[in-house]
């Protein structure tokens, strides 16, 4: 049985891990946003059904890109995330 101190320490560890994940995600999104104008051509090559309006809306935001890929291609969220993350890995972004 855990005492209050153990629970508090566990809670703090969980908070740290969650914050670290958010920081990593924010950093990845910031990198993508900063290079978005350079990436647009590659995105259009990979996902030709995305319109210029889609690319303007996405603004380099990974989650928005995932959403538009999901919407345009009828992919599940998991498949769209996998496609976007594979694309990012292949293009070193």
Residue, then its C-alpha position, 0 to 999 in steps of 0.5 A: x500500500x502506498x502512503x501519501x508521500x509515495x503517491x505525491x512522488x509518483x504524481x510528480x513523476x507523471x507530471x514531469x513525463x507529461x510535460x516533457x512529452x508536451x515540450x518535445x511535441x511543441x519543439x517539433x511543431x515549432x521546427x515544422x512551422x519555422x520551415x513550413x514554406x520550404x516544406x510545402x512543395x514536399x507536402x504537395x508531392x506526398x499528398x497531392x489532394x491537399x489544396x493551397x488553402x489546406x497548406x495555408x490552414x496547416x501553417x506547419x502544425x503537425x496536428x493540423x496536417x494530420x487532420x487534413x490528411x485524415x480528412x482528404x484521404x479518409x485515413x484513420x487518425x492513427x494512419x494519418x499520424x503514421x503517414x505524417x511522422x514517416x514523411x517527417x522522418x524521411x525528410x529529416x523534419 
